[in-house]
Amino acid sequence: MPSFNPLIQKLAPPPVPSVFAWGRSYDGSRGSLIDLSQAVPGYPPHPTMLALLREMAGSTAYCGYGPIEGENDLRRVYADHVSEVYGADIGSQNIHVTSGCNEAFISAAMAVAGAGQTVLMTNPFYFNHETTLAMMGVTSKTVDCAADDGFLPRVDAVAAAITPDVRALALVSPNNPTGAVYPPDLLQEIFEVCREKDIWLILDETYRDFLPEAGRSPHGLFAEADWEDRLICLYSFSKSFCIPGHRLGAITAGAKAVEQIAKIMDNVQICAPRAAQAAVAQALPMLAEWREENRQEIVRRAKALKLVMAQLPGWRIDAAGAYFAFVRHPFPSLNSAVVAERMAKQAGVVCIPGMYFGPGQERYLRFAFANADVPTIERLAERLGNFAAE
């Protein structure tokens, strides 16, 4: 048979299905399965959101192709929202709607880097970012983030890693997998390095709606006079609206970058799902109070996890925030994939091995604690306290 694209063939299979398979092998002897694996909201969409989705999906108005950059109503409403969140002046010309944040990253990366060029990331990294670059023939290089630094990158290390072949730096804050929240001052310093080195900063803010403090602006980068020339911000509607299956994300960037991204979008998707766009355009201002209640609930879940893990000898949270905790397991002779598989099969706790997120993460597990309510999280004390992987 003819050969496949070698850039695709060399990729490992998607990791989440294999983790789910471990969970399916659990016999239920310790109680119901506790799923801390994939980052999905652990509560349903608001009834108004569901009603809007039904209404828009049943309308002939959204059966045809829509604007490549996104529905005008959603671009305008989301631009207003971004302006409010950041205290900035963002217009609809700065917004491109995508089919989820993974597509936003693919489009952004493709717009600024080509085969043979390099995108810099942190280690640990979000595995879909690394595989996206690999299948495009773009080299990925990493800056190591240490537990002692709360898994935040050092500015001097970032600067030293930017060689002439680097076209962009890709960051995630709040971070996936560690949960680390990048302070505004750190992002400002990193932006200034990108300016000095003349590269793009791609900032994935999928989880920004779940910061521990209400009303806090994640950064002040949109106040920079030249932000449109080097900043591309990514976002997902999946988490705060609980609609990951409807695949809706957004890019905030300069008008010139949006123009380039539209060329990519026309060949990949043509337009993001239109009914979901129309629904979210109405829901975004309407459900602000509900989203804030959910933010508070996620904060409660984070606190509950920290209390539980503090009770367990040998287990340690080295970073946590928004949806995730990066947990150091107490089994030094075993890598994280072995530990995670045994946890799933023996203790009925499903999580993702840290080694899936980059080299040197064998002692870590990613807990997506947002998936579980507080009583479920509290059950981890017994499950993990009695778990012996070795």
C-alpha positions as semicolon CSV with decimal commas, in nm:
position;residue;x (nm);y (nm);z (nm)
1;M;0,000;0,000;0,000
2;P;0,116;0,360;-0,049
3;S;0,292;0,524;0,245
4;F;0,140;0,774;0,486
5;N;0,268;1,120;0,565
6;P;0,576;1,052;0,782
7;L;0,506;1,363;0,990
8;I;0,176;1,205;1,096
9;Q;0,300;0,848;1,120
10;K;0,562;0,936;1,378
11;L;0,307;1,092;1,614
12;A;0,192;0,887;1,911
13;P;-0,182;0,804;1,921
14;P;-0,400;1,057;2,107
15;P;-0,337;1,001;2,479
16;V;-0,685;1,059;2,623
17;P;-0,847;0,745;2,471
18;S;-0,577;0,524;2,624
19;V;-0,639;0,683;2,965
20;F;-1,013;0,621;2,925
21;A;-0,935;0,258;2,846
22;W;-0,758;0,222;3,182
23;G;-1,070;0,352;3,352
24;R;-1,288;0,101;3,170
25;S;-1,075;-0,176;3,320
26;Y;-1,162;-0,068;3,675
27;D;-1,384;-0,326;3,848
28;G;-1,578;-0,081;4,066
29;S;-1,464;-0,240;4,393
30;R;-1,369;0,094;4,552
31;G;-1,683;0,277;4,447
32;S;-1,771;0,474;4,137
33;L;-1,493;0,586;3,903
34;I;-1,341;0,928;3,980
35;D;-1,251;1,088;3,647
36;L;-0,983;1,358;3,673
37;S;-0,855;1,310;3,319
38;Q;-0,994;1,520;3,035
39;A;-1,063;1,888;3,105
40;V;-1,440;1,903;3,081
41;P;-1,679;2,101;3,302
42;G;-1,815;1,889;3,584
43;Y;-2,161;2,044;3,565
44;P;-2,416;2,094;3,283
45;P;-2,473;2,401;3,065
46;H;-2,721;2,660;3,186
47;P;-3,079;2,588;3,070
48;T;-3,078;2,919;2,882
49;M;-2,767;2,808;2,694
50;L;-2,936;2,483;2,597
51;A;-3,252;2,667;2,490
52;L;-3,051;2,903;2,271
53;L;-2,864;2,613;2,112
54;R;-3,193;2,438;2,033
55;E;-3,341;2,753;1,886
56;M;-3,043;2,837;1,668
57;A;-2,984;2,479;1,554
58;G;-3,347;2,465;1,437
59;S;-3,322;2,786;1,237
60;T;-3,265;2,784;0,862
61;A;-3,072;3,108;0,907
62;Y;-2,764;2,912;1,013
63;C;-2,774;2,622;0,770
64;G;-2,556;2,789;0,508
65;Y;-2,197;2,904;0,516
66;G;-2,120;3,204;0,731
67;P;-1,842;3,463;0,736
68;I;-1,498;3,302;0,756
69;E;-1,390;3,522;1,047
70;G;-1,706;3,444;1,242
71;E;-2,060;3,572;1,283
72;N;-2,062;3,950;1,306
73;D;-2,275;3,948;1,622
74;L;-2,039;3,717;1,809
75;R;-1,728;3,903;1,695
76;R;-1,877;4,230;1,819
77;V;-2,005;4,089;2,149
78;Y;-1,682;3,903;2,220
79;A;-1,473;4,211;2,133
80;D;-1,677;4,407;2,388
81;H;-1,620;4,129;2,642
82;V;-1,244;4,123;2,584
83;S;-1,235;4,501;2,612
84;E;-1,407;4,479;2,949
85;V;-1,191;4,195;3,082
86;Y;-0,865;4,366;2,993
87;G;-0,963;4,732;3,014
88;A;-0,859;4,767;2,652
89;D;-0,998;4,892;2,322
90;I;-1,064;4,579;2,117
91;G;-1,282;4,587;1,805
92;S;-1,453;4,316;1,606
93;Q;-1,176;4,346;1,344
94;N;-0,946;4,196;1,610
95;I;-1,158;3,881;1,654
96;H;-1,156;3,557;1,457
97;V;-1,395;3,281;1,570
98;T;-1,267;2,924;1,539
99;S;-1,394;2,571;1,583
100;G;-1,251;2,527;1,933
101;C;-0,923;2,647;2,078
102;N;-0,722;2,365;1,921
103;E;-0,812;2,508;1,583
104;A;-0,727;2,853;1,712
105;F;-0,377;2,731;1,797
106;I;-0,332;2,551;1,466
107;S;-0,439;2,863;1,278
108;A;-0,222;3,097;1,483
109;A;0,084;2,876;1,459
110;M;0,042;2,824;1,086
111;A;0,002;3,197;1,032
112;V;0,339;3,280;1,188
113;A;0,559;2,971;1,141
114;G;0,627;2,735;0,854
115;A;0,805;2,406;0,798
116;G;1,165;2,421;0,914
117;Q;1,103;2,712;1,148
118;T;1,070;2,689;1,527
119;V;0,810;2,767;1,791
120;L;0,927;2,788;2,151
121;M;0,713;2,636;2,428
122;T;0,751;2,564;2,796
123;N;0,817;2,219;2,942
124;P;0,578;2,083;3,059
125;F;0,361;2,169;2,759
126;Y;0,009;2,097;2,636
127;F;0,061;1,787;2,423
128;N;-0,173;1,897;2,142
129;H;0,041;2,206;2,086
130;E;0,352;1,993;2,044
131;T;0,186;1,745;1,808
132;T;0,026;2,027;1,606
133;L;0,367;2,176;1,537
134;A;0,517;1,835;1,461
135;M;0,259;1,748;1,196
136;M;0,317;2,089;1,034
137;G;0,691;2,023;1,012
138;V;0,755;2,306;1,257
139;T;1,026;2,239;1,512
140;S;0,931;2,283;1,876
141;K;1,188;2,384;2,135
142;T;1,119;2,411;2,506
143;V;1,214;2,615;2,809
144;D;1,212;2,403;3,124
145;C;0,989;2,522;3,410
146;A;1,090;2,405;3,756
147;A;0,868;2,301;4,045
148;D;1,066;2,536;4,270
149;D;0,947;2,823;4,047
150;G;0,587;2,707;4,059
151;F;0,633;2,584;3,700
152;L;0,660;2,943;3,578
153;P;0,927;3,015;3,316
154;R;1,230;3,227;3,400
155;V;1,254;3,533;3,179
156;D;1,629;3,493;3,128
157;A;1,578;3,132;3,018
158;V;1,313;3,239;2,768
159;A;1,543;3,506;2,625
160;A;1,835;3,263;2,598
161;A;1,620;3,007;2,412
162;I;1,510;3,248;2,139
163;T;1,748;3,175;1,854
164;P;1,719;3,318;1,499
165;D;1,503;3,027;1,382
166;V;1,234;3,090;1,648
167;R;0,925;3,258;1,506
168;A;0,698;3,253;1,811
169;L;0,672;3,171;2,179
170;A;0,359;2,977;2,280
171;L;0,242;3,004;2,642
172;V;-0,066;2,876;2,825
173;S;-0,201;3,067;3,126
174;P;-0,364;2,943;3,341
175;N;-0,142;2,657;3,240
176;N;-0,234;2,319;3,105
177;P;-0,110;2,084;3,252
178;T;0,025;2,248;3,569
179;G;-0,248;2,498;3,654
180;A;0,016;2,767;3,712
181;V;-0,121;3,119;3,661
182;Y;0,128;3,356;3,498
183;P;0,138;3,687;3,690
184;P;0,074;4,001;3,480
185;D;0,426;4,129;3,552
186;L;0,581;3,808;3,424
187;L;0,376;3,820;3,104
188;Q;0,478;4,182;3,058
189;E;0,847;4,094;3,090
190;I;0,809;3,803;2,848
191;F;0,625;4,027;2,600
192;E;0,913;4,272;2,614
193;V;1,157;3,990;2,538
194;C;0,942;3,893;2,237
195;R;0,951;4,255;2,124
196;E;1,330;4,271;2,157
197;K;1,372;3,941;1,972
198;D;1,106;4,035;1,712
199;I;0,895;3,722;1,752
200;W;0,525;3,654;1,812
201;L;0,376;3,572;2,151
202;I;0,090;3,320;2,121
203;L;-0,095;3,320;2,453
204;D;-0,353;3,046;2,509
205;E;-0,599;3,167;2,775
206;T;-0,854;2,887;2,751
207;Y;-0,896;2,880;3,132
208;R;-0,888;3,254;3,208
209;D;-1,251;3,249;3,330
210;F;-1,141;3,044;3,633
211;L;-0,878;3,267;3,791
212;P;-0,887;3,261;4,172
213;E;-0,974;3,632;4,197
214;A;-1,287;3,785;4,047
215;G;-1,251;4,085;3,819
216;R;-0,876;4,055;3,785
217;S;-0,733;4,140;3,443
218;P;-0,501;3,855;3,341
219;H;-0,248;4,098;3,195
220;G;-0,203;4,444;3,050
221;L;-0,058;4,346;2,713
222;F;-0,346;4,494;2,511
223;A;-0,242;4,835;2,643
224;E;0,089;4,810;2,456
225;A;0,093;5,033;2,148
226;D;0,237;4,757;1,929
227;W;0,038;4,462;2,064
228;E;-0,124;4,397;1,725
229;D;0,219;4,338;1,570
230;R;0,327;4,054;1,799
231;L;0,047;3,924;2,025
232;I;-0,210;3,655;1,941
233;C;-0,444;3,547;2,223
234;L;-0,651;3,228;2,215
235;Y;-0,970;3,145;2,400
236;S;-1,233;2,873;2,428
237;F;-1,604;2,904;2,498
238;S;-1,609;2,533;2,588
239;K;-1,525;2,559;2,956
240;S;-1,719;2,859;3,087
241;F;-2,032;2,769;2,886
242;C;-1,993;2,389;2,926
243;I;-2,023;2,325;2,553
244;P;-1,699;2,152;2,442
245;G;-1,894;1,939;2,195
246;H;-2,004;2,247;2,004
247;R;-1,640;2,334;1,925
248;L;-1,620;2,711;1,960
249;G;-1,310;2,918;2,026
250;A;-1,177;3,261;1,941
251;I;-0,860;3,446;1,851
252;T;-0,785;3,805;1,951
253;A;-0,514;3,953;1,731
254;G;-0,423;4,244;1,510
255;A;-0,634;4,298;1,199
256;K;-0,342;4,191;0,978
257;A;-0,305;3,866;1,169
258;V;-0,680;3,803;1,146
259;E;-0,653;3,848;0,770
260;Q;-0,383;3,580;0,749
261;I;-0,571;3,344;0,980
262;A;-0,883;3,375;0,762
263;K;-0,686;3,228;0,471
264;I;-0,613;2,923;0,683
265;M;-0,966;2,896;0,817
266;D;-1,113;2,901;0,466
267;N;-0,916;2,588;0,383
268;V;-0,965;2,407;0,713
269;Q;-1,320;2,479;0,824
270;I;-1,463;2,763;0,609
271;C;-1,649;2,887;0,915
272;A;-1,697;2,783;1,276
273;P;-2,032;2,620;1,372
274;R;-2,289;2,892;1,310
275;A;-2,572;2,791;1,541
276;A;-2,337;2,777;1,838
277;Q;-2,196;3,117;1,745
278;A;-2,543;3,270;1,739
279;A;-2,630;3,111;2,073
280;V;-2,310;3,226;2,246
281;A;-2,350;3,579;2,109
282;Q;-2,667;3,606;2,316
283;A;-2,547;3,400;2,612
284;L;-2,219;3,585;2,668
285;P;-2,370;3,896;2,829
286;M;-2,677;3,712;2,958
287;L;-2,501;3,445;3,167
288;A;-2,227;3,650;3,330
289;E;-2,359;3,591;3,683
290;W;-2,386;3,215;3,625
291;R;-2,029;3,202;3,494
292;E;-1,908;3,385;3,804
293;E;-2,085;3,131;4,025
294;N;-1,906;2,856;3,836
295;R;-1,571;3,030;3,883
296;Q;-1,635;3,032;4,257
297;E;-1,728;2,663;4,248
298;I;-1,402;2,576;4,070
299;V;-1,209;2,770;4,335
300;R;-1,385;2,563;4,602
301;R;-1,286;2,245;4,422
302;A;-0,923;2,359;4,407
303;K;-0,924;2,428;4,782
304;A;-1,080;2,089;4,852
305;L;-0,811;1,912;4,649
306;K;-0,531;2,098;4,830
307;L;-0,677;1,997;5,167
308;V;-0,707;1,632;5,063
309;M;-0,358;1,608;4,917
310;A;-0,206;1,769;5,228
311;Q;-0,336;1,470;5,427
312;L;-0,163;1,211;5,209
313;P;0,200;1,128;5,295
314;G;0,431;1,143;4,996
315;W;0,184;1,313;4,764
316;R;0,246;1,680;4,682
317;I;0,083;1,947;4,468
318;D;0,361;2,150;4,306
319;A;0,128;2,380;4,109
320;A;-0,247;2,430;4,084
321;G;-0,495;2,673;3,939
322;A;-0,803;2,706;3,718
323;Y;-0,879;2,347;3,608
324;F;-0,561;2,160;3,695
325;A;-0,318;2,047;3,962
326;F;0,025;1,904;3,884
327;V;0,066;1,638;4,150
328;R;0,395;1,473;4,243
329;H;0,334;1,103;4,315
330;P;0,519;0,912;4,589
331;F;0,654;0,624;4,378
332;P;1,006;0,720;4,261
333;S;1,078;0,385;4,100
334;L;0,777;0,410;3,867
335;N;0,709;0,649;3,583
336;S;0,383;0,842;3,577
337;A;0,222;0,628;3,305
338;V;0,260;0,315;3,517
339;V;0,128;0,494;3,825
340;A;-0,170;0,643;3,638
341;E;-0,264;0,309;3,483
342;R;-0,252;0,130;3,818
343;M;-0,447;0,410;3,987
344;A;-0,720;0,380;3,729
345;K;-0,743;0,001;3,741
346;Q;-0,694;-0,050;4,115
347;A;-0,820;0,269;4,283
348;G;-1,073;0,387;4,026
349;V;-0,905;0,729;3,986
350;V;-0,835;0,838;3,629
351;C;-0,581;1,110;3,552
352;I;-0,321;1,186;3,285
353;P;0,047;1,096;3,332
354;G;0,282;1,391;3,357
355;M;0,523;1,232;3,110
356;Y;0,266;1,289;2,835
357;F;0,334;1,662;2,879
358;G;0,707;1,658;2,817
359;P;1,039;1,502;2,915
360;G;1,133;1,496;3,281
361;Q;0,773;1,482;3,410
362;E;0,777;1,115;3,512
363;R;0,706;1,196;3,877
364;Y;0,391;1,396;3,800
365;L;0,021;1,336;3,735
366;R;-0,224;1,590;3,601
367;F;-0,545;1,608;3,800
368;A;-0,828;1,789;3,618
369;F;-1,010;1,863;3,943
370;A;-1,274;2,081;3,779
371;N;-1,437;1,758;3,659
372;A;-1,532;1,652;4,013
373;D;-1,747;1,814;4,281
374;V;-1,616;1,868;4,635
375;P;-1,762;1,544;4,787
376;T;-1,604;1,344;4,504
377;I;-1,268;1,516;4,556
378;E;-1,287;1,437;4,928
379;R;-1,316;1,066;4,842
380;L;-0,961;1,084;4,705
381;A;-0,829;1,078;5,063
382;E;-0,939;0,717;5,106
383;R;-0,868;0,609;4,748
384;L;-0,513;0,743;4,733
385;G;-0,437;0,678;5,099
386;N;-0,489;0,306;5,041
387;F;-0,325;0,295;4,699
388;A;0,013;0,125;4,667
389;A;0,146;0,131;4,311
390;E;0,477;-0,040;4,388
